[in-house]
Amino acid sequence: PEGSVRGVACRPAAEASVEGAAPAPAELVADLTVLADGIWSGFRRSMSDGATTQMSSFVGVVVKHDAGRPPVPHPGLGHVILAQPSPVLIYQISSTETRVLVDMLGKLPSISSGAM
């Protein structure tokens, strides 16, 4: 239908089939579906056959500021900056603190080993 997300194909579990016949493939349709899940998620493990690959990591800093004076254009809302080479997320976590997260490509050096 118009205005919907299309192209998500699935095959129901064998238990859902009739008399042990192979379940028919299906296409799922929704108005909008957004899914974000971390690499160590149980949900990801249950929905994936293969090994996970870590493509990037978030590195963040908490910016402290005067109450009611966050360093963002629209206080109380999240901001996504589509920067190159990686996006940046900025959002308030309290009246005096704002979190800035940068998506860093590749695997980061270990903090515990002292490499970072």
C-alpha positions in Angstrom: 0.0 0.0 0.0 0.9 3.6 -0.5 3.1 5.1 2.4 4.2 1.7 3.8 7.5 0.0 4.2 7.8 -3.1 1.9 10.3 -5.8 1.1 10.8 -7.5 4.5 10.6 -11.1 3.7 10.3 -13.9 6.3 9.6 -17.6 6.6 7.4 -18.6 9.6 8.8 -21.2 11.9 8.2 -24.9 11.0 5.9 -25.2 14.0 3.6 -22.7 12.4 3.1 -24.8 9.2 0.2 -27.2 8.6 0.9 -30.9 9.0 4.7 -30.4 8.8 4.6 -28.9 5.3 7.3 -26.2 4.6 5.9 -22.8 5.7 5.2 -20.4 2.8 7.4 -17.3 2.6 5.6 -14.1 3.6 6.1 -10.3 3.1 5.6 -8.1 6.1 4.1 -4.6 5.5 3.9 -1.7 8.0 3.3 2.0 8.0 6.8 2.6 9.5 9.2 0.3 11.3 12.4 1.5 12.9 14.6 -1.0 14.7 17.9 -0.3 16.4 19.7 -2.9 18.3 23.2 -3.4 19.7 25.7 -6.1 18.7 25.4 -7.9 22.0 21.6 -8.0 22.0 19.7 -11.2 22.7 17.1 -10.1 20.2 19.8 -9.9 17.5 21.1 -13.3 18.3 17.6 -14.9 18.2 16.9 -13.3 14.8 20.2 -14.0 13.1 21.8 -17.2 11.8 25.3 -15.8 11.4 28.0 -14.3 13.5 27.7 -10.6 14.3 30.2 -8.1 13.1 31.0 -4.9 14.9 31.1 -2.2 12.3 31.4 0.8 14.6 31.3 2.1 18.2 29.8 5.1 19.8 32.3 7.4 21.7 30.7 10.0 23.9 31.2 12.9 26.2 28.8 14.6 28.6 28.8 18.4 28.3 28.0 20.2 31.5 26.2 23.6 31.2 24.1 26.0 33.1 20.6 24.9 33.9 18.2 25.7 31.1 21.1 26.6 28.7 21.8 23.5 26.8 24.2 23.8 23.7 21.5 22.6 21.3 19.0 24.5 19.0 15.9 22.7 20.4 16.2 21.9 24.1 14.6 18.7 25.2 14.8 17.1 21.8 17.4 14.8 20.2 19.6 16.0 17.4 21.2 13.9 14.6 24.0 15.6 12.7 24.8 13.8 9.5 28.5 14.6 9.5 31.2 13.0 7.5 32.5 10.4 8.0 30.1 9.5 10.9 26.8 10.7 12.3 26.7 12.6 15.7 23.8 12.3 18.2 23.2 15.1 20.7 20.5 15.0 23.4 19.9 16.4 26.9 20.2 13.9 29.8 19.4 16.5 32.5 18.8 20.2 32.9 22.6 20.7 33.3 24.0 17.9 31.1 23.9 17.1 27.4 25.3 13.9 25.9 27.3 14.0 22.6 27.8 10.6 20.8 30.0 10.1 17.7 29.7 6.9 15.7 33.3 5.8 15.1 33.9 3.4 12.3 35.9 0.2 13.1 36.8 -1.3 16.4 38.1 1.0 19.1 41.3 0.3 21.1 40.7 -1.4 24.4 40.5 0.8 27.5 41.3 -2.2 29.9 44.6 -3.0 28.1 45.6 0.7 28.1 45.6 1.0 24.3 43.1 3.8 24.4 
